[in-house]
Structure formats: C-alpha cells, structure tokens
Amino acid sequence: MPYVRRDARGAITSLHRQPEPGLADEYLADDDAQVQAFVSNHSDSAGFARLDAGFIRVLEDLIDVLVRQRVINVTDLPPEAQRKLNSRKDHRQPTALSALNLLGDGTDLQLK
C-alpha cells in the first residue's frame, strides 16, 4: 500500500497512499519491516494507552459513586462487567484476606 519518501540517508520520512509528484515511486508492502518500524515509531499508541488507563479509572470511580448513592446496583451490570470490575478492585485494593499478615513484619523477632 505505501509509497515511501526517504531522506538523503535512505531513511523513510513519510508514507503515501498514492504516488506523489516528484517522489520516486518506491512502493513497499504493508508488512515490510521498514514500513512497520516507521509506523511503530510514529504512532501515539502509548499516549492513548495512558489516556485509556486514566479514563478507565474515572469510569470505575463513577460506578463506585453511583453504587454508593444507590443510583444503580452492581447487579444491574452485565455479568462480564461485574467480573471485570471485581477483578480490578481486587487488584487495586487488597481484600482483608490478602492483607492478612500472619507472620508479622519481623520487627519483633529476636535471634538467640
């Protein structure tokens, strides 16, 4: 698909769907390693991932507020959504069982 434009060193500087005037009609396949490297270096997927993670946290907090204020019940959500919320809550907030420390913190141990 892409026609490529290169700099003086031969590195790809842009991709085009159609041949451009004044551009050598070098065509590379979509799965060409150079094309893939260029696309991955110029995509902002990491930025979107950070935004998505932050937005997911906002949605979780919103659901918590709606449940606390009895606007909705967790059981109103589809079962898959309930499972996802519960697994994220378990990961974010340790349960009483996972926070239980039967061995102590070790500060009161004395070696004899």
All heavy atoms as an XYZ file, in Angstrom:
876
protein
N       0.802     -1.195      0.000
C       0.000      0.000      0.000
C       0.842      1.254      0.000
O       0.587      2.144     -0.766
C      -0.951     -0.016      1.195
C      -1.650      1.307      1.414
S      -2.444      1.358      3.012
C      -1.783      2.868      3.649
N       1.864      1.427      0.840
C       2.502      2.738      0.927
C       3.607      2.970     -0.111
O       4.410      2.097     -0.407
C       3.081      2.739      2.337
C       3.325      1.327      2.656
C       2.311      0.541      1.887
N       3.545      4.180     -0.607
C       4.668      4.700     -1.366
C       5.487      5.468     -0.355
O       4.944      6.124      0.529
C       4.183      5.612     -2.495
C       3.483      4.845     -3.582
C       2.125      4.573     -3.504
C       4.193      4.376     -4.678
C       1.484      3.853     -4.497
C       3.559      3.660     -5.677
C       2.207      3.397     -5.576
O       1.586      2.677     -6.561
N       6.780      5.381     -0.462
C       7.613      5.955      0.584
C       8.425      7.136      0.084
O       8.789      7.209     -1.087
C       8.571      4.899      1.188
C       7.790      3.770      1.807
C       9.551      4.359      0.160
N       8.672      8.044      0.985
C       9.589      9.158      0.747
C      10.741      8.960      1.712
O      10.536      8.650      2.880
C       8.903     10.484      1.011
C       9.861     11.675      0.799
C       9.143     12.980      0.815
N       8.397     13.085     -0.435
C       7.473     14.006     -0.692
N       7.182     14.910      0.221
N       6.858     14.048     -1.839
N      11.949      9.101      1.214
C      13.145      8.872      2.026
C      13.978     10.135      2.100
O      13.937     10.988      1.221
C      13.989      7.749      1.422
C      13.290      6.400      1.445
C      14.203      5.315      0.858
N      13.534      4.037      0.769
C      13.545      3.107      1.715
N      14.197      3.325      2.841
N      12.913      1.956      1.543
N      14.779     10.216      3.163
C      15.713     11.331      3.279
C      17.013     10.974      2.559
O      17.127      9.907      1.942
C      15.944     11.717      4.745
C      16.593     10.606      5.560
O      17.123      9.629      4.982
O      16.575     10.721      6.808
N      18.007     11.852      2.664
C      19.279     11.638      1.954
C      20.006     10.389      2.437
O      20.772      9.783      1.687
C      20.171     12.869      2.132
N      19.748      9.987      3.676
C      20.395      8.784      4.213
C      19.655      7.500      3.853
O      20.082      6.420      4.197
C      20.535      8.888      5.725
C      21.472     10.007      6.167
C      21.470     10.165      7.667
N      20.138     10.654      8.049
C      19.549     10.444      9.207
N      20.149      9.770     10.142
N      18.347     10.925      9.455
N      18.469      7.643      3.229
C      17.697      6.468      2.846
C      16.651      6.050      3.866
O      15.964      5.053      3.685
N      16.508      6.826      4.940
C      15.506      6.502      5.953
C      14.132      6.991      5.489
O      14.020      8.051      4.864
C      15.862      7.162      7.279
N      13.104      6.239      5.783
C      11.752      6.624      5.413
C      11.334      7.841      6.244
O      11.470      7.860      7.459
C      10.763      5.464      5.649
C      11.095      4.292      4.730
C       9.331      5.917      5.421
C      10.246      3.056      4.960
N      10.815      8.870      5.535
C      10.355     10.073      6.223
C       8.837     10.224      6.167
O       8.262     10.918      6.994
C      10.997     11.335      5.633
O      10.680     11.401      4.240
C      12.505     11.323      5.828
N       8.192      9.577      5.182
C       6.731      9.628      5.115
C       6.203      8.495      4.249
O       6.927      7.949      3.408
C       6.245     10.979      4.578
O       6.725     11.199      3.269
N       4.925      8.168      4.467
C       4.225      7.146      3.701
C       3.054      7.798      2.987
O       2.409      8.693      3.534
C       3.699      6.039      4.622
C       4.713      5.304      5.488
C       3.999      4.316      6.403
C       5.728      4.568      4.620
N       2.765      7.321      1.762
C       1.693      7.901      0.959
C       0.883      6.786      0.305
O       1.437      5.768     -0.103
C       2.264      8.823     -0.123
C       3.143      9.894      0.441
N       2.671     11.128      0.796
C       4.468      9.889      0.748
C       3.671     11.853      1.293
N       4.765     11.119      1.275
N      -0.429      7.009      0.185
C      -1.289      6.017     -0.463
C      -1.106      6.012     -1.972
O      -1.258      4.983     -2.618
C      -2.756      6.296     -0.143
C      -3.096      6.090      1.290
C      -4.560      6.451      1.523
N      -4.811      6.613      2.929
C      -5.431      5.733      3.678
N      -5.886      4.633      3.147
N      -5.624      5.957      4.949
N      -0.847      7.168     -2.526
C      -0.697      7.327     -3.972
C       0.695      7.868     -4.268
O       1.309      8.516     -3.426
C      -1.739      8.329     -4.501
C      -3.166      7.984     -4.164
C      -3.636      6.729     -4.860
O      -3.224      6.426     -5.977
N      -4.500      5.963     -4.193
N       1.204      7.615     -5.454
C       2.496      8.225     -5.817
C       2.372      9.754     -5.757
O       1.346     10.314     -6.110
C       2.731      7.762     -7.259
C       1.763      6.657     -7.501
C       0.639      6.815     -6.534
N       3.396     10.379     -5.238
C       3.404     11.834     -5.109
C       4.258     12.431     -6.228
O       5.285     11.868     -6.608
C       4.007     12.228     -3.755
C       3.185     11.781     -2.567
C       1.940     12.613     -2.390
O       2.015     13.851     -2.475
O       0.880     12.002     -2.184
N       3.845     13.604     -6.728
C       4.677     14.262     -7.743
C       6.075     14.537     -7.189
O       6.223     14.974     -6.047
C       3.940     15.576     -8.021
C       2.550     15.371     -7.514
C       2.643     14.349     -6.421
N       7.062     14.249     -7.954
C       8.431     14.481     -7.528
C       8.959     13.413     -6.592
O      10.077     13.520     -6.087
N       8.189     12.389     -6.363
C       8.581     11.321     -5.453
C       8.900     10.092     -6.275
O       8.141      9.724     -7.165
C       7.426     11.020     -4.479
C       7.627      9.912     -3.460
C       8.713     10.281     -2.461
C       6.325      9.652     -2.718
N      10.033      9.487     -6.007
C      10.341      8.233     -6.676
C       9.254      7.241     -6.287
O       8.883      7.132     -5.124
C      11.712      7.728     -6.248
N       8.709      6.549     -7.257
C       7.594      5.640     -6.999
C       8.078      4.350     -6.350
O       7.909      3.268     -6.889
C       6.850      5.319     -8.295
C       6.078      6.511     -8.830
O       5.873      7.459     -8.074
O       5.684      6.465     -9.999
N       8.658      4.487     -5.170
C       9.071      3.295     -4.437
C       7.891      2.801     -3.632
O       7.341      3.507     -2.788
C      10.254      3.590     -3.511
C      10.718      2.345     -2.784
C      11.844      2.619     -1.816
O      12.272      3.778     -1.670
O      12.283      1.649     -1.180
N       7.485      1.596     -3.899
C       6.335      1.002     -3.244
C       6.826     -0.110     -2.335
O       7.652     -0.928     -2.736
C       5.387      0.429     -4.296
C       4.222     -0.325     -3.725
C       3.073      0.346     -3.348
C       4.266     -1.697     -3.562
C       1.992     -0.336     -2.812
C       3.194     -2.388     -3.025
C       2.061     -1.702     -2.660
O       1.002     -2.387     -2.130
N       6.331     -0.128     -1.104
C       6.657     -1.205     -0.174
C       5.359     -1.827      0.329
O       4.348     -1.142      0.477
C       7.467     -0.677      1.012
C       8.859     -0.134      0.704
C       9.496      0.444      1.968
C       9.748     -1.217      0.130
N       5.409     -3.102      0.621
C       4.242     -3.795      1.148
C       3.951     -3.310      2.569
O       4.850     -2.855      3.280
C       4.482     -5.298      1.139
N       2.689     -3.444      2.983
C       2.294     -3.035      4.330
C       3.105     -3.738      5.408
O       3.399     -3.168      6.449
C       0.816     -3.349      4.583
C      -0.100     -2.446      3.781
O       0.362     -1.395      3.317
O      -1.283     -2.812      3.636
N       3.433     -5.007      5.160
C       4.136     -5.790      6.177
C       5.654     -5.729      6.054
O       6.361     -6.447      6.752
C       3.649     -7.239      6.177
C       3.899     -7.926      4.838
O       4.325     -7.255      3.878
O       3.660     -9.144      4.754
N       6.156     -4.846      5.209
C       7.606     -4.672      5.081
C       8.170     -4.188      6.418
O       7.574     -3.350      7.096
C       7.904     -3.650      3.980
C       9.394     -3.481      3.741
O      10.021     -2.695      4.494
O       9.920     -4.140      2.836
N       9.311     -4.705      6.810
C       9.904     -4.372      8.108
C      10.162     -2.873      8.255
O       9.962     -2.306      9.339
C      11.198     -5.157      8.307
N      10.585     -2.213      7.183
C      10.854     -0.775      7.251
C       9.563      0.020      7.474
O       9.542      0.990      8.240
C      11.518     -0.296      5.968
C      12.912     -0.856      5.747
C      13.449     -0.399      4.399
O      13.662      0.792      4.205
N      13.645     -1.343      3.493
N       8.493     -0.404      6.810
C       7.202      0.267      6.970
C       6.692      0.065      8.396
O       6.250      1.012      9.054
C       6.173     -0.253      5.939
C       4.781      0.284      6.246
C       6.601      0.115      4.523
N       6.769     -1.162      8.884
C       6.316     -1.452     10.242
C       7.103     -0.661     11.276
O       6.538     -0.133     12.230
C       6.409     -2.953     10.532
C       5.469     -3.801      9.705
C       4.018     -3.471      9.987
O       3.627     -3.361     11.140
N       3.232     -3.306      8.942
N       8.408     -0.560     11.088
C       9.246      0.203     12.017
C       8.864      1.683     11.994
O       8.767      2.329     13.041
C      10.721      0.016     11.674
N       8.645      2.216     10.802
C       8.262      3.629     10.677
C       6.937      3.884     11.386
O       6.797      4.832     12.167
C       8.170      4.032      9.203
C       7.782      5.460      8.995
C       8.735      6.466      9.056
C       6.462      5.806      8.756
C       8.373      7.801      8.882
C       6.089      7.128      8.577
C       7.051      8.127      8.639
N       5.951      3.030     11.139
C       4.626      3.204     11.740
C       4.703      3.095     13.260
O       4.118      3.899     13.986
C       3.622      2.183     11.159
C       2.319      2.187     11.944
C       3.360      2.486      9.683
N       5.432      2.114     13.758
C       5.504      1.954     15.212
C       6.246      3.114     15.871
O       5.915      3.502     16.989
C       6.149      0.621     15.588
O       7.510      0.606     15.226
N       7.218      3.683     15.190
C       7.948      4.825     15.751
C       7.142      6.118     15.706
O       7.439      7.050     16.443
C       9.263      5.046     15.004
C      10.282      3.975     15.315
O      10.219      3.328     16.352
N      11.212      3.760     14.402
N       6.133      6.172     14.830
C       5.381      7.414     14.665
C       3.938      7.303     15.143
O       3.150      8.213     14.929
C       5.409      7.854     13.193
C       6.765      8.300     12.772
N       7.732      7.427     12.340
C       7.334      9.520     12.767
C       8.834      8.098     12.070
N       8.630      9.365     12.321
N       3.604      6.221     15.799
C       2.244      6.116     16.334
C       2.247      6.604     17.769
O       3.253      6.559     18.459
C       1.737      4.679     16.260
O       2.415      3.876     17.197
N       1.117      7.030     18.217
C       0.994      7.526     19.583
C       0.191      6.546     20.428
O      -0.605      6.929     21.269
C       0.328      8.906     19.579
C       0.446      9.609     20.915
O       1.360      9.252     21.696
O      -0.375     10.497     21.194
N       0.407      5.257     20.202
C      -0.369      4.257     20.927
C      -0.068      4.290     22.422
O      -0.950      4.059     23.237
C      -0.119      2.863     20.361
O       1.248      2.523     20.474
N       1.148      4.611     22.811
C       1.477      4.686     24.236
C       0.709      5.829     24.906
O       0.227      5.691     26.025
C       2.976      4.868     24.433
N       0.577      6.935     24.206
C      -0.182      8.062     24.742
C      -1.645      7.716     24.931
O      -2.250      8.039     25.946
N      -2.210      7.031     23.934
C      -3.604      6.604     24.058
C      -3.762      5.578     25.165
O      -4.770      5.581     25.878
C      -4.126      6.035     22.734
C      -4.613      7.096     21.788
C      -3.978      7.310     20.592
C      -5.707      7.876     22.116
C      -4.412      8.281     19.719
C      -6.165      8.861     21.256
C      -5.513      9.069     20.049
N      -2.804      4.700     25.330
C      -2.892      3.695     26.399
C      -2.930      4.380     27.766
O      -3.704      3.989     28.639
C      -1.720      2.722     26.319
N      -2.110      5.417     27.950
C      -2.125      6.153     29.215
C      -3.465      6.859     29.413
O      -4.035      6.851     30.506
C      -0.989      7.171     29.272
C       0.363      6.582     29.604
C       1.384      7.659     29.913
N       1.511      8.674     28.880
C       2.239      8.545     27.781
N       2.928      7.441     27.560
N       2.302      9.512     26.896
N      -3.976      7.472     28.341
C      -5.274      8.137     28.436
C      -6.380      7.132     28.738
O      -7.255      7.391     29.563
C      -5.586      8.879     27.130
C      -4.749     10.113     26.837
C      -5.058     10.640     25.442
C      -5.001     11.189     27.870
N      -6.330      5.980     28.070
C      -7.346      4.952     28.309
C      -7.297      4.450     29.743
O      -8.337      4.269     30.376
C      -7.164      3.774     27.346
C      -7.596      4.112     25.922
O      -8.220      5.172     25.721
O      -7.291      3.305     25.022
N      -6.106      4.233     30.261
C      -5.978      3.747     31.633
C      -6.547      4.767     32.613
O      -7.255      4.408     33.555
C      -4.513      3.452     31.960
N      -6.272      6.025     32.396
C      -6.817      7.065     33.255
C      -8.325      7.165     33.146
O      -9.033      7.338     34.143
N      -8.838      7.025     31.933
C     -10.275      7.101     31.720
C     -10.985      5.897     32.347
O     -12.064      6.049     32.932
C     -10.582      7.182     30.221
C     -12.028      7.447     29.930
C     -12.605      8.662     30.276
C     -12.809      6.485     29.335
C     -13.941      8.908     30.014
C     -14.148      6.723     29.076
C     -14.717      7.938     29.414
N     -10.376      4.737     32.267
C     -10.952      3.543     32.900
C     -11.053      3.758     34.401
O     -12.054      3.403     35.027
C     -10.125      2.291     32.554
C     -10.335      1.938     31.088
C     -10.482      1.121     33.447
C      -9.372      0.906     30.548
N     -10.043      4.360     34.985
C     -10.068      4.639     36.432
C     -11.212      5.592     36.769
O     -11.916      5.421     37.756
C      -8.720      5.214     36.860
C      -8.607      5.547     38.313
C      -8.743      4.276     39.161
N      -8.876      4.592     40.554
C      -7.892      4.600     41.429
N      -6.672      4.281     41.047
N      -8.104      4.910     42.675
N     -11.445      6.590     35.919
C     -12.553      7.519     36.124
C     -13.886      6.771     36.067
O     -14.774      6.990     36.902
C     -12.526      8.661     35.075
C     -13.814      9.463     35.090
C     -11.330      9.566     35.300
N     -14.026      5.870     35.100
C     -15.264      5.101     34.991
C     -15.479      4.205     36.208
O     -16.605      4.089     36.712
C     -15.258      4.255     33.713
C     -15.382      5.035     32.414
C     -15.272      4.102     31.226
C     -16.685      5.810     32.373
N     -14.410      3.582     36.691
C     -14.517      2.763     37.906
C     -14.989      3.611     39.082
O     -15.883      3.200     39.833
C     -13.162      2.154     38.260
C     -12.758      1.002     37.398
C     -11.417      0.484     37.867
O     -11.388     -0.215     38.896
O     -10.418      0.789     37.199
N     -14.384      4.779     39.250
C     -14.768      5.667     40.348
C     -16.214      6.128     40.200
O     -16.953      6.207     41.185
C     -13.827      6.870     40.432
C     -12.415      6.473     40.845
O     -12.242      5.352     41.371
O     -11.497      7.279     40.631
N     -16.634      6.415     38.976
C     -18.004      6.824     38.718
C     -18.982      5.705     39.088
O     -20.000      5.959     39.752
C     -18.179      7.207     37.252
C     -19.600      7.535     36.807
C     -20.132      8.761     37.538
C     -19.640      7.744     35.312
N     -18.677      4.494     38.694
C     -19.533      3.354     39.045
C     -19.601      3.195     40.555
O     -20.678      2.969     41.119
C     -19.041      2.070     38.350
C     -19.275      2.176     36.840
C     -19.733      0.834     38.914
C     -18.574      1.111     36.027
N     -18.465      3.336     41.231
C     -18.456      3.242     42.696
C     -19.371      4.295     43.332
O     -20.122      4.006     44.262
C     -17.038      3.397     43.252
C     -16.166      2.189     42.991
O     -16.721      1.106     42.673
O     -14.940      2.324     43.109
N     -19.306      5.520     42.842
C     -20.144      6.592     43.378
C     -21.614      6.277     43.127
O     -22.451      6.425     44.029
C     -19.764      7.964     42.750
C     -20.813      9.018     43.041
C     -18.399      8.405     43.232
N     -21.945      5.833     41.936
C     -23.346      5.519     41.623
C     -23.873      4.380     42.489
O     -25.030      4.408     42.919
C     -23.486      5.177     40.137
C     -23.234      6.326     39.163
C     -23.246      5.818     37.733
C     -24.225      7.456     39.362
N     -23.022      3.401     42.768
C     -23.433      2.289     43.629
C     -23.607      2.774     45.063
O     -24.598      2.451     45.727
C     -22.434      1.118     43.533
C     -22.682      0.080     44.612
C     -22.497      0.473     42.150
N     -22.642      3.553     45.567
C     -22.730      4.065     46.945
C     -23.974      4.927     47.154
O     -24.593      4.898     48.208
C     -21.482      4.865     47.305
C     -20.358      4.030     47.862
C     -19.304      4.877     48.535
N     -18.827      6.020     47.767
C     -17.826      5.965     46.878
N     -17.191      4.837     46.649
N     -17.455      7.048     46.237
N     -24.324      5.705     46.133
C     -25.501      6.575     46.239
C     -26.791      5.842     45.864
O     -27.847      6.462     45.789
C     -25.315      7.818     45.368
C     -24.221      8.716     45.888
C     -24.086      9.990     45.072
O     -24.723     10.176     44.031
N     -23.243     10.893     45.545
N     -26.674      4.560     45.631
C     -27.818      3.695     45.304
C     -28.574      4.137     44.052
O     -29.791      3.992     43.944
C     -28.761      3.582     46.498
C     -28.097      2.961     47.704
C     -29.052      2.884     48.868
N     -28.355      2.543     50.101
C     -28.177      1.306     50.541
N     -28.619      0.289     49.859
N     -27.537      1.101     51.679
N     -27.831      4.708     43.113
C     -28.419      5.054     41.817
C     -28.521      3.787     40.966
O     -29.503      3.596     40.251
C     -27.582      6.135     41.097
C     -28.103      6.409     39.703
C     -27.551      7.413     41.932
N     -27.492      2.953     41.068
C     -27.501      1.650     40.391
C     -27.021      0.597     41.384
O     -26.424      0.923     42.416
C     -26.586      1.621     39.141
C     -25.112      1.830     39.540
C     -27.037      2.606     38.090
C     -24.133      1.561     38.410
N     -27.288     -0.636     41.061
C     -26.742     -1.763     41.803
C     -25.699     -2.432     40.921
O     -25.841     -2.436     39.686
C     -27.831     -2.791     42.133
C     -28.840     -2.242     43.111
O     -28.460     -1.633     44.116
N     -30.109     -2.435     42.813
N     -24.689     -2.979     41.534
C     -23.674     -3.685     40.752
C     -24.331     -4.791     39.937
O     -23.940     -5.052     38.793
C     -22.566     -4.249     41.670
C     -21.610     -5.129     40.901
C     -21.811     -3.119     42.325
N     -25.361     -5.394     40.491
C     -26.047     -6.485     39.794
C     -26.820     -6.005     38.571
O     -27.261     -6.826     37.763
C     -26.995     -7.222     40.753
O     -27.885     -6.272     41.339
C     -26.212     -7.940     41.844
N     -26.975     -4.685     38.405
C     -27.603     -4.152     37.194
C     -26.672     -4.276     35.986
O     -27.129     -4.234     34.848
C     -27.964     -2.671     37.362
C     -29.045     -2.435     38.405
O     -29.793     -3.395     38.708
O     -29.126     -1.301     38.920
N     -25.395     -4.408     36.251
C     -24.405     -4.507     35.181
C     -24.379     -5.920     34.620
O     -24.681     -6.880     35.334
C     -23.022     -4.131     35.711
C     -22.882     -2.719     36.279
C     -21.537     -2.553     36.960
C     -23.067     -1.690     35.193
N     -23.983     -6.080     33.368
C     -23.860     -7.425     32.809
C     -22.836     -8.239     33.602
O     -21.885     -7.669     34.172
C     -23.364     -7.177     31.380
C     -23.677     -5.752     31.086
C     -23.677     -5.034     32.404
N     -22.993     -9.564     33.655
C     -22.082    -10.405     34.439
C     -20.607    -10.211     34.078
O     -19.755    -10.173     34.962
C     -22.545    -11.833     34.120
C     -23.972    -11.690     33.705
C     -24.080    -10.352     33.057
N     -20.308    -10.047     32.798
C     -18.904     -9.857     32.401
C     -18.357     -8.542     32.951
O     -17.214     -8.459     33.396
C     -18.766     -9.900     30.872
C     -17.347     -9.853     30.384
C     -16.492    -11.025     30.852
O     -17.018    -12.104     31.159
O     -15.255    -10.836     30.908
N     -19.169     -7.499     32.955
C     -18.743     -6.213     33.518
C     -18.526     -6.342     35.021
O     -17.567     -5.785     35.561
C     -19.776     -5.137     33.218
N     -19.396     -7.084     35.694
C     -19.227     -7.310     37.132
C     -17.911     -8.027     37.405
O     -17.169     -7.647     38.322
C     -20.384     -8.153     37.679
C     -21.707     -7.437     37.686
C     -22.816     -8.348     38.183
O     -22.628     -9.081     39.147
N     -23.965     -8.286     37.523
N     -17.608     -9.052     36.612
C     -16.348     -9.800     36.805
C     -15.136     -8.900     36.596
O     -14.184     -8.928     37.378
C     -16.283    -10.995     35.855
C     -17.063    -12.203     36.326
C     -16.750    -13.443     35.507
N     -17.272    -13.376     34.147
C     -18.544    -13.622     33.819
N     -19.416    -13.939     34.749
N     -18.925    -13.546     32.564
N     -15.182     -8.085     35.564
C     -14.048     -7.192     35.281
C     -13.868     -6.166     36.391
O     -12.744     -5.896     36.818
C     -14.239     -6.507     33.927
C     -14.044     -7.449     32.766
C     -14.272     -6.763     31.448
C     -14.108     -7.754     30.314
N     -14.323     -7.142     29.011
N     -14.972     -5.591     36.849
C     -14.877     -4.620     37.941
C     -14.323     -5.260     39.203
O     -13.459     -4.691     39.872
C     -16.246     -4.005     38.234
C     -16.686     -2.878     37.318
C     -18.143     -2.545     37.570
C     -15.808     -1.660     37.502
N     -14.836     -6.441     39.534
C     -14.367     -7.127     40.740
C     -12.893     -7.504     40.640
O     -12.147     -7.361     41.613
C     -15.214     -8.360     41.028
C     -16.585     -7.991     41.537
O     -16.764     -6.950     42.159
N     -17.562     -8.832     41.268
N     -12.450     -7.949     39.481
C     -11.033     -8.323     39.355
C     -10.146     -7.088     39.451
O      -9.077     -7.135     40.047
C     -10.774     -9.098     38.066
O     -10.935     -8.272     36.942
N     -10.591     -5.957     38.897
C      -9.802     -4.727     39.014
C      -9.783     -4.232     40.457
O      -8.765     -3.769     40.944
C     -10.337     -3.642     38.082
C      -9.997     -3.927     36.614
C     -10.334     -2.765     35.732
N      -9.679     -1.554     36.125
C      -8.458     -1.166     35.751
N      -7.734     -1.940     34.992
N      -7.972     -0.004     36.138
N     -10.928     -4.326     41.152
C     -10.971     -3.912     42.561
C     -10.043     -4.779     43.399
O      -9.322     -4.272     44.258
C     -12.392     -4.024     43.103
C     -13.248     -2.834     42.842
C     -14.542     -2.998     43.616
C     -15.499     -1.913     43.317
N     -15.078     -0.612     43.759
N     -10.075     -6.086     43.162
C      -9.195     -6.984     43.910
C      -7.733     -6.658     43.660
O      -6.897     -6.762     44.543
C      -9.468     -8.444     43.538
C     -10.797     -8.937     44.086
O     -11.359     -8.265     44.970
O     -11.267     -9.997     43.625
N      -7.439     -6.249     42.452
C      -6.055     -5.909     42.113
C      -5.643     -4.573     42.724
O      -4.529     -4.421     43.203
C      -5.897     -5.870     40.592
C      -4.481     -5.709     40.155
N      -3.551     -6.705     40.273
C      -3.830     -4.654     39.625
C      -2.400     -6.276     39.829
N      -2.533     -5.030     39.434
N      -6.559     -3.612     42.712
C      -6.251     -2.275     43.247
C      -6.276     -2.231     44.755
O      -5.461     -1.564     45.378
C      -7.255     -1.255     42.712
C      -6.944     -0.800     41.322
C      -7.898      0.218     40.773
N      -8.508      1.098     41.728
C      -9.622      1.776     41.497
N     -10.247      1.628     40.361
N     -10.121      2.579     42.394
N      -7.251     -2.896     45.365
C      -7.402     -2.847     46.811
C      -7.312     -4.262     47.352
O      -8.177     -5.081     47.070
C      -8.769     -2.280     47.189
C      -9.011     -0.893     46.693
C     -10.464     -0.484     46.923
O     -11.303     -1.285     47.265
N     -10.731      0.788     46.709
N      -6.291     -4.559     48.108
C      -6.219     -5.905     48.675
C      -7.415     -6.182     49.568
O      -7.877     -5.296     50.289
C      -4.926     -5.905     49.479
C      -4.315     -4.566     49.335
C      -5.221     -3.696     48.519
N      -7.927     -7.383     49.491
C      -9.027     -7.770     50.370
C      -8.480     -8.019     51.763
O      -7.273     -8.103     51.969
C      -9.706     -9.046     49.846
O      -8.739    -10.094     49.851
C     -10.253     -8.845     48.452
N      -9.375     -8.167     52.725
C      -8.950     -8.428     54.103
C      -8.108     -9.693     54.172
O      -7.127     -9.762     54.903
C     -10.169     -8.545     55.010
N      -8.469    -10.700     53.395
C      -7.724    -11.952     53.412
C      -6.325    -11.778     52.836
O      -5.351    -12.267     53.393
C      -8.488    -13.032     52.637
C      -7.899    -14.425     52.678
C      -7.803    -14.917     54.126
C      -8.738    -15.374     51.856
N      -6.201    -11.027     51.743
C      -4.875    -10.849     51.157
C      -4.017     -9.909     51.996
O      -2.790     -9.954     51.939
C      -4.970    -10.349     49.719
O      -5.530     -9.066     49.685
N      -4.651     -9.023     52.779
C      -3.908     -8.104     53.637
C      -3.516     -8.751     54.956
O      -2.722     -8.198     55.709
C      -4.728     -6.847     53.900
N      -4.084     -9.915     55.241
C      -3.796    -10.604     56.492
C      -2.335    -11.032     56.517
O      -1.846    -11.676     55.615
C      -4.705    -11.835     56.612
C      -4.655    -12.612     57.905
C      -5.043    -11.720     59.075
C      -5.590    -13.807     57.824
N      -1.633    -10.659     57.565
C      -0.219    -10.984     57.680
C      -0.034    -11.786     58.961
O       0.115    -11.232     60.042
C       0.620     -9.697     57.700
C       2.097     -9.988     57.747
O       2.528    -11.139     57.797
N       2.895     -8.924     57.744
N      -0.069    -13.093     58.820
C       0.039    -13.963     59.991
C       1.445    -14.037     60.558
O       1.631    -14.429     61.697
C      -0.443    -15.374     59.637
C      -1.906    -15.486     59.225
C      -2.227    -16.889     58.786
C      -2.802    -15.044     60.358
N       2.418    -13.668     59.774
C       3.809    -13.775     60.213
C       4.340    -12.489     60.806
O       5.470    -12.446     61.277
C       4.697    -14.227     59.049
C       4.311    -15.576     58.439
C       5.190    -15.880     57.248
C       4.390    -16.677     59.467
N       3.560    -11.430     60.763
C       4.042    -10.158     61.307
C       5.026     -9.508     60.349
O       5.317    -10.015     59.268
N       5.555     -8.399     60.781
C       6.504     -7.688     59.925
C       7.956     -8.051     60.245
O       8.881     -7.555     59.618
C       6.299     -6.176     60.010
C       6.515     -5.639     61.413
O       6.912     -6.399     62.295
O       6.279     -4.420     61.606
N       8.161     -8.871     61.232
C       9.513     -9.329     61.547
C      10.282     -8.415     62.464
O      11.423     -8.702     62.823
N       9.720     -7.293     62.891
C      10.464     -6.350     63.724
C      10.577     -6.826     65.166
O      11.450     -6.370     65.888
C       9.808     -4.957     63.716
O       8.462     -5.066     64.161
C       9.852     -4.345     62.321
N       9.694     -7.741     65.575
C       9.734     -8.192     66.966
C      10.481     -9.517     67.133
O      10.472    -10.098     68.199
C       8.315     -8.301     67.527
C       7.452     -9.279     66.724
O       7.875     -9.659     65.619
O       6.364     -9.605     67.199
N      11.119     -9.967     66.067
C      11.869    -11.226     66.150
C      13.200    -11.007     66.843
O      13.876    -10.013     66.591
C      12.109    -11.797     64.743
C      10.869    -12.235     63.962
C      11.294    -12.734     62.596
C      10.118    -13.325     64.708
N      13.559    -11.912     67.708
C      14.859    -11.835     68.366
C      15.612    -13.115     68.073
O      15.078    -14.210     68.201
C      14.679    -11.696     69.880
C      14.015    -10.405     70.281
C      13.842    -10.353     71.800
O      14.167    -11.280     72.528
N      13.328     -9.236     72.276
N      16.802    -12.947     67.644
C      17.664    -14.106     67.382
C      18.383    -14.499     68.652
O      18.886    -13.659     69.391
C      18.670    -13.779     66.269
C      18.080    -13.504     64.911
C      19.174    -13.091     63.955
C      17.328    -14.705     64.377
N      18.411    -15.786     68.967
C      19.095    -16.247     70.162
C      20.230    -17.170     69.805
O      20.249    -17.861     68.882
C      18.134    -16.957     71.094
C      17.104    -16.008     71.640
C      16.224    -16.719     72.619
C      15.194    -15.743     73.150
N      14.362    -16.274     74.129
